[in-house]
Every structure is written in structure tokens, then in C-alpha cells.
Amino acid sequence: MKLIYNREKLARSFGMVATVAPKTGHKPALQNVLIDGATNTLTATNLEQSISIHVVPIESIGDHKLLVPAGRM
């Protein structure tokens, strides 16, 4: 598994997606952003609304999914 993104584009897209993820709640998994290497998307939801943004990687090897805490970037 290997992902390489343009830092500025990833940070901007991550910031937009992370606004939907709840800060607190009963389901800790919702406080994350899903990075899907197979579809090259960033996705977040709060079960009422969701957002998904396509980000073109510089390099992507393998199909993978990764949850990153929304407050991380």
C-alpha cells in the first residue's frame, strides 16, 4: 500500500470533507475521514449528511482504505 498526494490539494480537500465529521458522538468511527485508494476519494459523514471529494494522487499502489481522524490536518 502506497499513496502519494500533493500536500496542498490533499490538505484543502481534507479540510472541506472534515467539516462534516462530528467532533464528538456515540460512534467514534464517524469522527474520521475515509481515504479510499481504490476510488481516490475522501469521505466523511455525520449520518445526516455526507461529503465525498475525488483527489488525484501523484502515485497510488494497491487498493486500500484508511481512516484518519478529522482533526488531524
C-alpha positions as CSV (number, residue, x, y, z in Angstrom):
1,M,0.0,0.0,0.0
2,K,1.4,3.4,-1.0
3,L,-0.3,6.7,-1.5
4,I,1.4,10.0,-2.6
5,Y,-0.7,13.1,-2.9
6,N,0.1,16.8,-3.5
7,R,0.2,18.1,0.1
8,E,-1.7,21.4,-0.6
9,K,-4.5,19.7,-2.6
10,L,-4.9,17.0,0.0
11,A,-5.0,19.4,2.9
12,R,-7.6,21.6,1.1
13,S,-9.8,18.6,0.2
14,F,-9.4,17.1,3.7
15,G,-10.4,20.3,5.3
16,M,-13.6,20.5,3.3
17,V,-14.5,16.9,4.0
18,A,-13.6,17.1,7.7
19,T,-16.2,19.9,8.3
20,V,-19.0,17.2,8.1
21,A,-17.4,14.8,10.6
22,P,-18.8,15.3,14.1
23,K,-16.3,16.4,16.8
24,T,-18.0,14.2,19.4
25,G,-20.6,11.5,19.4
26,H,-21.6,7.9,20.1
27,K,-19.9,6.5,17.1
28,P,-16.2,7.2,17.1
29,A,-15.7,6.0,13.5
30,L,-17.8,9.0,12.3
31,Q,-15.1,11.3,13.7
32,N,-12.8,10.2,10.9
33,V,-12.3,10.8,7.2
34,L,-12.1,7.8,4.9
35,I,-9.3,7.8,2.4
36,D,-10.2,5.3,-0.3
37,G,-7.2,4.5,-2.5
38,A,-9.3,2.4,-5.0
39,T,-11.6,5.3,-5.9
40,N,-9.2,8.1,-4.8
41,T,-11.9,9.8,-2.7
42,L,-12.0,11.4,0.8
43,T,-15.4,10.8,2.5
44,A,-16.9,11.9,5.8
45,T,-20.4,11.6,7.2
46,N,-22.4,12.5,10.3
47,L,-25.3,10.2,9.3
48,E,-27.5,13.2,8.3
49,Q,-25.2,14.5,5.6
50,S,-22.1,13.3,3.9
51,I,-19.4,14.6,1.5
52,S,-17.1,12.8,-0.8
53,I,-14.3,14.5,-2.8
54,H,-12.2,13.0,-5.6
55,V,-8.5,13.7,-5.2
56,V,-6.0,12.7,-7.9
57,P,-2.9,11.0,-6.4
58,I,0.6,11.5,-7.7
59,E,1.2,7.8,-7.1
60,S,-1.1,5.0,-5.8
61,I,-0.1,1.4,-5.5
62,G,-2.7,-1.1,-4.3
63,D,-6.3,-0.9,-3.2
64,H,-6.6,0.3,0.3
65,K,-8.8,2.2,2.7
66,L,-7.7,4.3,5.6
67,L,-9.5,6.1,8.4
68,V,-7.8,9.4,9.5
69,P,-9.0,11.4,12.5
70,A,-10.8,14.5,11.1
71,G,-8.9,16.9,13.4
72,R,-5.6,15.6,12.2
73,M,-4.9,18.1,9.4
